[in-house]
Amino acid sequence: MNKVKCIGILTSGGDASGMNAAIRAVTRSAISNGFKVKAIYRGYEGLINNEIREFTTEDVSNIIQRGGTILKTARCEAFMTPEGRRKAYEVLKAQEIDALIVIGGDGSLTGARMFADEYNIVCIGLPGTIDNDLYGTDYTIGYDMALNTIVDCVDKIRDTASSHNRIFFVEVMGRDAGFLAQNSAIASGAEAAIIPEDKNNADQLDEFIKRGIRKTKSSSIVIVSESKKDGGAMYYADRVRREYPEYDVRVSILGHLQRGGSPSAADRILASRLGEASIQAILEDQRNVMVGIRNDEIVYVPFIKAIKEDKPIDKSLIRVLNSLSI
Ligand code: F6P
C-alpha cells in the first residue's frame, strides 16, 4: 500500500542540460497522479536549510527548453555527515515530504543512498550528469547535449588547426569516464582520443604518434579526457613539445561551456521519460533505485549498483576511431 502523499524534488551536483525538462516531467506527472510536489532549492544544502516551497504545474511552464536548473544546485559537504542528514530528515518531516526525487550524478546518488539507508524515506534517483558514468543506464540526462556542444567546438577548432598545420589537444569533461571524449572524437573525425578506460595502452600518446598520422595529415586533433592524475591536455601537449619539437602544438580546454545550452531533443525526451517513470516507480512502491534507460526501456537500478559498479565503455569504439582516423 503506497503511503506517499507529498514528493520533494531537488537537483544536486553539477548541473546538466535537461534537468529542467526532468523537473517539469516529475512535477506534472506527480500532480496528475494526485501527489503534492515540493521544490527543494540548492540541492541537499537547501534541504538542510529548509529552502522549500510547493510547486504547481505553472511553476514548470516554459522551462523544458532551458539549460541549467531552475531549482539551482550545489555540492553539499554537510549532507555527507550524519548530522547533516539528520537535519535534512527533520526538515522533510516538518514539511511532510515522504518521498524524495534526486536528479544528479554519482555523488548526489551516493548521498541519496546513505540517506535512504538511515531513514525511512522513499528515495528515487534520476541520472543527471554530462559524464554518462552511472552504471545501469545507457544514457544520463545532459550527456547528449554536452556531446553535441563538444562536436560543435571541435568542428571550429578543426578550421584553425588545418589552416596552421597544428596538433590540437582538446580537453573535455567526464571526470573519470571517457564517454564524452571517445564519442566526440568519433563524431568530429578527430585523429585520437585519450581516455581513462583504455588501460591496454600503456602510452596512448605514443600509440597516436606511431600510427603515423602526421605522414598523411597536416593537422591533427586529439581529444583528451580531463584527468586529475596526469594533468590532461596540458600534459600531453608538453610532452609533444619536448619529444617532437618539430610539431606546432596548441591546447584548448573546453571547460564549463560543455554544461550549458538549451537541451537537445534527445535530452528533453530522455528527461521527460525518466521524470514520468520516477512517479510510476513511486506508484509501484519502488524505493532506493535510480530510474534509467536500457535498450530504450525504462529500468530500475538499485542505488548501490548505479554508484558502485563501473560503467564499461564499449571497447569497439576505440577500434572504430582508430580505423577511421587514418
Ligand atoms: O560531473 C560533472 C562535471 O561537469 C565533470 O565532468 C567535471 O569534472 C565536474 O563536474 C566539474 O565540477 P565543477 O563544476 O564543480 O567544477
Residues whose N, C-alpha, C, O or C-beta is under 5 A from the ligand:
A	BS01	F6P	G14 D131 M173 G174 R175
